[in-house]
Each structure stands twice: as structure tokens, then as C-alpha cells.
């Protein structure tokens, strides 16, 4: 059990961010054990052919299917919407002694498979022996891995992460800290002062005004990952609606709603089960972004949807009236 002790100052300093670098590292764990991360099998099938010829052994030696991941690979994001180039630069600038120390921790990690530890031990020792070279090697390898595995899918993943941040920000404003942590993850509990994370080891961190960083991560599913001081305390958790990430089409809208709004606008309204961008809705519905924009404009004028800006993107959400209309129509057909 990890126990984070939060003061009122810490609660006031809870913030959100997400990390392209963190997603990359989490996705390596998906590739290491696809069966445990079955939700992402559509991505695994698409990506594996693109990885041929890319020597991922150094990364696989550090990111196994279970157990500890060296913290220097996933530094806490410094801004809500970090740039991958900045994150890779920060990784390259890690103190070499920290790299060697954290790689050494893998040798005694009880959560990792003994067979896996022994299989990758020679390469890990080689990486720890020359941490400066290791940092350059890992940074270049992650950049190549991003281009092959994550960059083609990043708009879809980013929309999901931004939607989760928007949803939880609204929950925090409407219901306070209890609303924020209520459904973060089944292994996370909040009692008003302490945030408890049910894991296989025991740690206690008194934050003392540092605040807490909450990081949604699609590829972290089904796990929750915790980081403790001396790093910025953070909790990495699967975002809301992650199960829809690789959907290729939404179900047809109910006939009654289609008769009222028109089939296109009804499909857009029911497709907004979670906040989404125009591009993501178009991909999900199999139509053009222009068509989705036209339908959203009508739905917005009718008070059924609203747009919320997240960085450079606009996410659309159903209003309470839109929720009531879509929910009643769906209930009538169930």
C-alpha cells in the first residue's frame, strides 16, 4: 500500500498533465505482454510490422512486462501539455549517477519475473556501466520508436487524454476533491487527508506542499502507477472511456432520436459519450470532419453540446440537456 498524505496546500496544488514520453514507455509494457493488455490488441497488430528492424532490446531490458520501471524514463511532466522534444531533452539531461542507480534497482525487484531479470541482466549491466552513452542511446531509440509506433495514433490518444482531464476538472469544480478521486481507479481510495494506492509494496509519502500530479495514460491500462519523492509525486491512471480508444465506428443512433434530429446529428450527439474533438468524432463515425463540424454547430445552437478549449484543440461535450435527450432515447431502445 502506498499512502500519500496531503495537506490542504497539497490539495490546492493538485494538477493534471499528460506525457507523450510516458505513453511511449507504458506502451512498451503492452508489447511485452499483450495478453494482459488485451484492450490494446488492435494497436499491437497494427504496430508490430512497423517495428521490424528497430532494435528495442535496450528498452525491453529496462521496461519488462511487470515490476519497476526506472523513474528517469518517465519524469513528471513540467507543463500540462508537454512537447515530446522537450521531454526527450530532459531525459537526455538526466544525471548519469541517477541512471546507474535506478537501473541497479531492477536487479532486486521482487515484482518482476526472475526469469526475465536473469535473461536481461547482462544488457542491463552494460547499460548501467556507461550511463552517458545509455542516455544518448535510449533517447535516440525512443525517438525512432515514437515515429513508428505512437506518432500515427497520437491524435486519437491525445483526444482521449484531454477529454479525461476536462471531465475530471469539471468533477473537481462541481464536487471537490471527493469527486476528483471518486472513480480514478479501483485501487485508489481518498479519505479526505490520505490518498491510498493498493499495490504490492509499502511506502508513505508526506507531500508537505509539493502537491500531486495526476497523469492519465491510455497505455497504463489496466494498472495505476505511482511515483514518490524525490520526484514530483504523481499518479498515472487509465483515462475514462479508454475502452473506446480503438473503436472504428459508433453504434447507429436510436431511430426516435434520428427522426427528431436527423440521423447525422443524432449520431454525433450519441457519439459524444465522452468529450471528443471534431477529428476524433469524424474518425469514429466514418464521416468527414467538415460534416461533423456542421452537425456540431446545429447541436451547439440548440444547447445540446458545448465546446471547451484544451490547449490548441477544442473538445465537444454534451450539455445536461444533451445528456438527457441522448440518455432517454437510448433507454427507450434498450
Kinemage of the C-alpha trace (Angstrom):
@kinemage 1
@onewidth
@group {chain A} dominant
@subgroup {mainchain}
@vectorlist {calphas} color= white
{ca unk a 1} P 0.000 0.000 0.000
{ca unk a 2} L 1.241 3.471 -0.911
{ca unk a 3} L -0.103 6.258 1.266
{ca unk a 4} L 0.155 9.863 0.132
{ca unk a 5} L -0.581 12.311 2.972
{ca unk a 6} L -1.959 15.564 1.554
{ca unk a 7} L -2.230 18.855 3.418
{ca unk a 8} L -4.767 21.496 2.314
{ca unk a 9} L -1.905 23.147 0.383
{ca unk a 10} L -1.282 19.865 -1.444
{ca unk a 11} L -4.962 19.542 -2.325
{ca unk a 12} L -4.897 23.078 -3.729
{ca unk a 13} L -1.871 22.109 -5.838
{ca unk a 14} L -3.374 19.018 -7.476
{ca unk a 15} L -2.848 19.436 -11.201
{ca unk a 16} L -3.184 17.434 -14.398
{ca unk a 17} L -0.782 16.739 -17.218
{ca unk a 18} L -0.092 14.010 -19.705
{ca unk a 19} L 3.108 12.847 -21.267
{ca unk a 20} L 3.960 11.558 -24.759
{ca unk a 21} L 7.138 10.068 -23.277
{ca unk a 22} L 5.166 8.366 -20.514
{ca unk a 23} L 2.779 6.885 -23.088
{ca unk a 24} L 5.714 5.502 -25.038
{ca unk a 25} L 7.197 3.800 -22.003
{ca unk a 26} L 3.813 2.383 -20.955
{ca unk a 27} L 3.231 1.074 -24.482
{ca unk a 28} L 6.471 -0.920 -24.272
{ca unk a 29} L 4.892 -2.858 -21.409
{ca unk a 30} L 1.870 -3.543 -23.623
{ca unk a 31} L 4.160 -5.007 -26.302
{ca unk a 32} L 5.944 -7.097 -23.657
{ca unk a 33} L 2.682 -8.749 -22.547
{ca unk a 34} L -0.179 -8.074 -24.994
{ca unk a 35} L -2.470 -10.649 -23.374
{ca unk a 36} L -2.522 -8.694 -20.115
{ca unk a 37} L -3.340 -5.507 -22.014
{ca unk a 38} L -5.896 -7.030 -24.395
{ca unk a 39} L -7.706 -3.717 -24.806
{ca unk a 40} L -4.768 -2.556 -26.942
{ca unk a 41} L -4.530 -5.621 -29.204
{ca unk a 42} L -5.775 -3.642 -32.263
{ca unk a 43} L -2.840 -1.268 -31.766
{ca unk a 44} L -0.385 -4.149 -31.227
{ca unk a 45} L -1.440 -5.784 -34.505
{ca unk a 46} L -1.002 -2.531 -36.439
{ca unk a 47} L 2.321 -1.596 -34.880
{ca unk a 48} L 4.301 -4.819 -34.871
{ca unk a 49} L 5.035 -4.801 -38.629
{ca unk a 50} L 6.299 -1.215 -38.337
{ca unk a 51} L 8.790 -2.214 -35.626
{ca unk a 52} L 10.690 -4.730 -37.745
{ca unk a 53} L 14.342 -3.763 -37.866
{ca unk a 54} L 14.092 -1.480 -34.830
{ca unk a 55} L 16.349 -2.898 -32.106
{ca unk a 56} L 14.339 -2.374 -28.924
{ca unk a 57} L 16.428 -4.658 -26.693
{ca unk a 58} L 17.863 -1.827 -24.519
{ca unk a 59} L 14.365 -0.539 -23.794
{ca unk a 60} L 12.999 -4.036 -23.203
{ca unk a 61} L 15.782 -4.676 -20.700
{ca unk a 62} L 14.521 -1.710 -18.639
{ca unk a 63} L 10.766 -1.984 -19.215
{ca unk a 64} L 9.621 -5.521 -18.565
{ca unk a 65} L 6.084 -6.918 -18.519
{ca unk a 66} L 5.871 -6.395 -14.735
{ca unk a 67} L 7.712 -4.696 -11.906
{ca unk a 68} L 9.646 -1.487 -11.519
{ca unk a 69} L 10.267 0.903 -14.412
{ca unk a 70} L 13.262 3.213 -13.852
{ca unk a 71} L 11.815 6.583 -12.911
{ca unk a 72} L 14.234 8.538 -15.087
{ca unk a 73} L 12.402 7.131 -18.133
{ca unk a 74} L 9.143 8.790 -17.058
{ca unk a 75} L 9.991 12.163 -15.495
{ca unk a 76} L 6.897 14.029 -14.264
{ca unk a 77} L 5.595 16.400 -16.981
{ca unk a 78} L 6.530 20.008 -16.279
{ca unk a 79} L 3.620 21.501 -18.226
{ca unk a 80} L 0.020 20.320 -18.777
{ca unk a 81} L 0.650 19.703 -22.493
{ca unk a 82} L 4.337 18.787 -22.810
{ca unk a 83} L 6.174 18.609 -26.105
{ca unk a 84} L 7.895 15.318 -26.889
{ca unk a 85} L 11.109 17.032 -27.974
{ca unk a 86} L 11.301 18.817 -24.612
{ca unk a 87} L 10.664 15.569 -22.739
{ca unk a 88} L 13.394 13.758 -24.658
{ca unk a 89} L 15.785 16.644 -23.980
{ca unk a 90} L 15.005 16.376 -20.258
{ca unk a 91} L 15.621 12.625 -20.408
{ca unk a 92} L 18.971 13.124 -22.124
{ca unk a 93} L 19.953 15.595 -19.379
{ca unk a 94} L 19.332 13.127 -16.519
{ca unk a 95} L 22.215 12.872 -14.054
{ca unk a 96} L 24.266 9.786 -15.055
{ca unk a 97} L 24.563 8.616 -11.446
{ca unk a 98} L 20.764 8.505 -11.161
{ca unk a 99} L 20.557 6.407 -14.326
{ca unk a 100} L 23.054 3.876 -12.980
{ca unk a 101} L 21.343 3.769 -9.581
{ca unk a 102} L 17.841 3.193 -10.930
{ca unk a 103} L 18.971 0.530 -13.405
{ca unk a 104} L 20.646 -1.262 -10.482
{ca unk a 105} L 17.343 -1.306 -8.572
{ca unk a 106} L 15.943 -3.629 -11.243
{ca unk a 107} L 18.294 -6.388 -10.139
{ca unk a 108} L 16.452 -6.942 -6.857
{ca unk a 109} L 12.903 -6.032 -7.888
{ca unk a 110} L 10.686 -8.746 -6.337
{ca unk a 111} L 7.734 -7.830 -8.559
{ca unk a 112} L 9.496 -8.773 -11.788
{ca unk a 113} L 9.777 -12.289 -13.153
{ca unk a 114} L 13.006 -13.934 -12.005
{ca unk a 115} L 13.455 -15.480 -15.451
{ca unk a 116} L 13.036 -12.078 -17.097
{ca unk a 117} L 15.522 -10.442 -14.702
{ca unk a 118} L 18.134 -13.091 -15.379
{ca unk a 119} L 17.593 -13.000 -19.142
{ca unk a 120} L 18.127 -9.247 -19.414
{ca unk a 121} L 20.743 -8.841 -16.648
{ca unk a 122} L 23.837 -8.762 -18.926
{ca unk a 123} L 22.402 -5.975 -21.071
{ca unk a 124} L 21.254 -4.011 -18.005
{ca unk a 125} L 24.744 -4.188 -16.523
{ca unk a 126} L 26.153 -2.928 -19.817
{ca unk a 127} L 23.701 -0.010 -19.799
{ca unk a 128} L 24.487 0.869 -16.172
{ca unk a 129} L 28.252 0.790 -16.782
{ca unk a 130} L 28.155 3.751 -19.202
{ca unk a 131} L 25.098 5.871 -18.278
{ca unk a 132} L 26.011 8.821 -20.514
{ca unk a 133} L 26.119 6.579 -23.561
{ca unk a 134} L 22.947 4.869 -22.351
{ca unk a 135} L 21.065 8.172 -22.172
{ca unk a 136} L 22.023 9.035 -25.750
{ca unk a 137} L 21.131 5.527 -26.939
{ca unk a 138} L 17.737 5.473 -25.196
{ca unk a 139} L 16.797 8.975 -26.331
{ca unk a 140} L 17.527 8.185 -29.984
{ca unk a 141} L 15.775 4.828 -29.753
{ca unk a 142} L 12.665 6.371 -28.180
{ca unk a 143} L 12.520 8.996 -30.930
{ca unk a 144} L 12.583 6.252 -33.566
{ca unk a 145} L 10.021 4.204 -31.631
{ca unk a 146} L 7.712 7.223 -31.409
{ca unk a 147} L 7.765 7.676 -35.170
{ca unk a 148} L 6.981 4.019 -35.827
{ca unk a 149} L 4.554 3.168 -33.040
{ca unk a 150} L 2.937 6.211 -31.444
{ca unk a 151} L 3.002 9.200 -33.767
{ca unk a 152} L 0.425 7.804 -36.258
{ca unk a 153} L -2.018 7.226 -33.380
{ca unk a 154} L -1.188 10.223 -31.199
{ca unk a 155} L -4.146 12.463 -32.225
{ca unk a 156} L -6.544 9.718 -31.131
{ca unk a 157} L -4.698 9.091 -27.849
{ca unk a 158} L -4.283 12.817 -27.153
{ca unk a 159} L -8.026 13.437 -27.591
{ca unk a 160} L -8.793 10.711 -25.063
{ca unk a 161} L -6.343 12.150 -22.523
{ca unk a 162} L -7.559 15.719 -22.992
{ca unk a 163} L -11.147 14.533 -22.593
{ca unk a 164} L -10.307 12.866 -19.290
{ca unk a 165} L -8.588 15.998 -17.969
{ca unk a 166} L -11.643 18.060 -18.934
{ca unk a 167} L -14.004 15.602 -17.267
{ca unk a 168} L -12.046 15.472 -14.007
{ca unk a 169} L -11.531 19.226 -13.920
{ca unk a 170} L -15.308 19.597 -14.089
{ca unk a 171} L -15.729 16.988 -11.334
{ca unk a 172} L -13.261 18.884 -9.133
{ca unk a 173} L -15.149 22.159 -9.673
{ca unk a 174} L -18.561 20.603 -9.058
{ca unk a 175} L -17.861 18.073 -6.272
{ca unk a 176} L -14.476 18.957 -4.841
{ca unk a 177} L -11.646 16.548 -4.140
{ca unk a 178} L -14.039 13.682 -3.405
{ca unk a 179} L -15.449 13.990 -6.916
{ca unk a 180} L -11.977 14.156 -8.405
{ca unk a 181} L -10.746 10.902 -6.832
{ca unk a 182} L -14.071 9.034 -6.688
{ca unk a 183} L -13.561 6.850 -9.793
{ca unk a 184} L -9.891 7.426 -10.569
{ca unk a 185} L -9.098 3.705 -10.271
{ca unk a 186} L -10.452 0.764 -8.289
{ca unk a 187} L -7.150 0.556 -6.387
{ca unk a 188} L -7.191 4.230 -5.336
{ca unk a 189} L -9.046 5.491 -2.248
{ca unk a 190} L -9.333 9.012 -0.793
{ca unk a 191} L -10.388 9.611 2.839
{ca unk a 192} L -10.132 13.391 2.975
{ca unk a 193} L -6.468 13.504 4.021
{ca unk a 194} L -4.778 10.444 2.572
{ca unk a 195} L -4.715 9.027 -0.924
{ca unk a 196} L -4.165 5.277 -0.690
{ca unk a 197} L -2.988 3.198 -3.634
{ca unk a 198} L -3.341 -0.571 -3.274
{ca unk a 199} L -0.056 -2.006 -4.573
{ca unk a 200} L 2.190 -4.914 -3.589
{ca unk a 201} L 4.697 -2.849 -1.606
{ca unk a 202} L 4.508 -0.342 1.248
{ca unk a 203} L 5.505 3.341 1.086
{ca unk a 204} L 4.338 6.506 2.823
{ca unk a 205} L 4.904 9.995 1.441
{ca unk a 206} L 4.010 13.201 3.304
{ca unk a 207} L 3.773 15.700 0.475
{ca unk a 208} L 4.247 18.830 2.590
{ca unk a 209} L 3.019 21.306 -0.013
{ca unk a 210} L 4.512 19.688 -3.131
{ca unk a 211} L 1.064 18.943 -4.493
{ca unk a 212} L 0.022 15.927 -6.534
{ca unk a 213} L 0.318 15.425 -10.284
{ca unk a 214} L -2.389 13.293 -11.911
{ca unk a 215} L -1.419 11.842 -15.285
{ca unk a 216} L -3.960 9.982 -17.440
{ca unk a 217} L -2.305 7.329 -19.615
{ca unk a 218} L -4.059 5.159 -22.180
{ca unk a 219} L -1.337 2.511 -22.245
{ca unk a 220} L -1.156 2.260 -18.448
{ca unk a 221} L -4.449 0.316 -18.515
{ca unk a 222} L -5.324 -1.737 -16.503
{ca unk a 223} L -2.776 -0.561 -13.931
{ca unk a 224} L -2.195 2.518 -11.836
{ca unk a 225} L 1.426 3.672 -11.471
{ca unk a 226} L 2.773 5.775 -8.613
{ca unk a 227} L 5.852 7.976 -8.319
{ca unk a 228} L 7.265 9.115 -4.981
{ca unk a 229} L 9.743 11.776 -3.817
{ca unk a 230} L 12.423 12.855 -4.624
{ca unk a 231} L 10.464 13.170 -7.867
{ca unk a 232} L 7.263 15.204 -8.033
{ca unk a 233} L 4.621 12.884 -6.503
{ca unk a 234} L 2.379 11.652 -9.279
{ca unk a 235} L -0.244 9.062 -10.027
{ca unk a 236} L -0.616 7.611 -13.524
{ca unk a 237} L -4.053 6.127 -14.182
{ca unk a 238} L -6.147 4.903 -17.157
{ca unk a 239} L -8.422 7.649 -18.527
{ca unk a 240} L -12.192 7.490 -18.595
{ca unk a 241} L -13.581 5.763 -21.730
{ca unk a 242} L -10.238 4.140 -22.572
{ca unk a 243} L -12.215 1.120 -23.795
{ca unk a 244} L -13.407 3.208 -26.764
{ca unk a 245} L -9.883 4.137 -27.883
{ca unk a 246} L -9.569 1.714 -30.792
{ca unk a 247} L -13.230 1.691 -31.838
{ca unk a 248} L -13.667 2.187 -35.568
{ca unk a 249} L -17.355 3.096 -35.640
{ca unk a 250} L -20.116 4.060 -33.224
{ca unk a 251} L -23.386 2.207 -32.993
{ca unk a 252} L -26.272 3.549 -35.063
{ca unk a 253} L -28.299 6.192 -33.204
{ca unk a 254} L -31.746 5.239 -31.908
{ca unk a 255} L -34.492 5.653 -34.521
{ca unk a 256} L -36.532 8.054 -32.373
{ca unk a 257} L -33.583 10.405 -31.898
{ca unk a 258} L -32.688 10.152 -35.598
{ca unk a 259} L -36.265 11.083 -36.516
{ca unk a 260} L -36.085 14.139 -34.258
{ca unk a 261} L -32.623 15.464 -35.129
{ca unk a 262} L -31.708 13.753 -38.373
{ca unk a 263} L -29.504 10.664 -38.489
{ca unk a 264} L -26.216 12.565 -38.831
{ca unk a 265} L -26.784 14.920 -35.897
{ca unk a 266} L -28.191 12.075 -33.769
{ca unk a 267} L -25.054 10.036 -34.461
{ca unk a 268} L -22.852 12.954 -33.378
{ca unk a 269} L -24.855 13.516 -30.190
{ca unk a 270} L -24.829 9.856 -29.154
{ca unk a 271} L -21.166 9.604 -30.171
{ca unk a 272} L -20.261 12.186 -27.526
{ca unk a 273} L -20.289 9.651 -24.703
{ca unk a 274} L -17.056 11.341 -23.625
{ca unk a 275} L -15.586 14.705 -24.673
{ca unk a 276} L -14.196 14.455 -28.213
{ca unk a 277} L -12.654 16.622 -30.895
{ca unk a 278} L -14.138 17.093 -34.348
{ca unk a 279} L -11.389 14.915 -35.839
{ca unk a 280} L -11.940 12.087 -33.361
{ca unk a 281} L -15.709 12.112 -33.871
{ca unk a 282} L -15.241 12.049 -37.646
{ca unk a 283} L -12.896 9.072 -37.375
{ca unk a 284} L -15.243 7.235 -35.057
{ca unk a 285} L -18.319 7.863 -37.191
{ca unk a 286} L -16.618 7.292 -40.545
{ca unk a 287} L -17.521 10.724 -41.964
{ca unk a 288} L -15.614 13.886 -42.843
{ca unk a 289} L -14.584 16.454 -40.201
{ca unk a 290} L -16.490 19.067 -42.189
{ca unk a 291} L -19.745 17.135 -41.848
{ca unk a 292} L -19.187 16.709 -38.109
{ca unk a 293} L -18.471 20.446 -37.732
{ca unk a 294} L -21.774 21.306 -39.419
{ca unk a 295} L -23.722 18.954 -37.161
{ca unk a 296} L -21.944 20.254 -34.047
{ca unk a 297} L -22.783 23.841 -34.976
{ca unk a 298} L -26.505 22.986 -35.100
{ca unk a 299} L -26.374 20.983 -31.873
{ca unk a 300} L -24.497 23.829 -30.152
{ca unk a 301} L -27.080 26.386 -31.289
{ca unk a 302} L -29.790 24.132 -29.832
{ca unk a 303} L -27.986 23.956 -26.475
{ca unk a 304} L -27.238 20.218 -26.749
{ca unk a 305} L -23.432 20.416 -26.915
{ca unk a 306} L -20.727 22.861 -25.856
{ca unk a 307} L -17.115 23.335 -26.902
{ca unk a 308} L -14.258 23.539 -24.376
{ca unk a 309} L -10.747 24.537 -25.424
{ca unk a 310} L -7.874 22.298 -24.250
{ca unk a 311} L -4.546 23.726 -25.389
{ca unk a 312} L -4.716 24.074 -29.161
{ca unk a 313} L -7.753 21.819 -29.511
{ca unk a 314} L -11.488 22.152 -28.876
{ca unk a 315} L -13.291 19.246 -27.233
{ca unk a 316} L -17.055 18.970 -27.517
{ca unk a 317} L -19.219 17.705 -24.669
{ca unk a 318} L -22.915 17.121 -24.269
{ca unk a 319} L -24.714 19.640 -22.092
{ca unk a 320} L -27.102 18.366 -19.383
{ca unk a 321} L -29.932 18.802 -21.912
{ca unk a 322} L -27.967 16.805 -24.495
{ca unk a 323} L -27.257 14.086 -21.925
{ca unk a 324} L -30.933 13.887 -21.016
{ca unk a 325} L -32.030 13.675 -24.640
{ca unk a 326} L -29.458 11.080 -25.666
{ca unk a 327} L -29.898 9.068 -22.474
{ca unk a 328} L -33.701 8.972 -22.727
{ca unk a 329} L -33.557 7.894 -26.363
{ca unk a 330} L -31.013 5.174 -25.626
{ca unk a 331} L -33.062 3.941 -22.654
{ca unk a 332} L -36.154 3.702 -24.825
{ca unk a 333} L -34.382 1.321 -27.230
{ca unk a 334} L -32.704 -0.871 -24.565
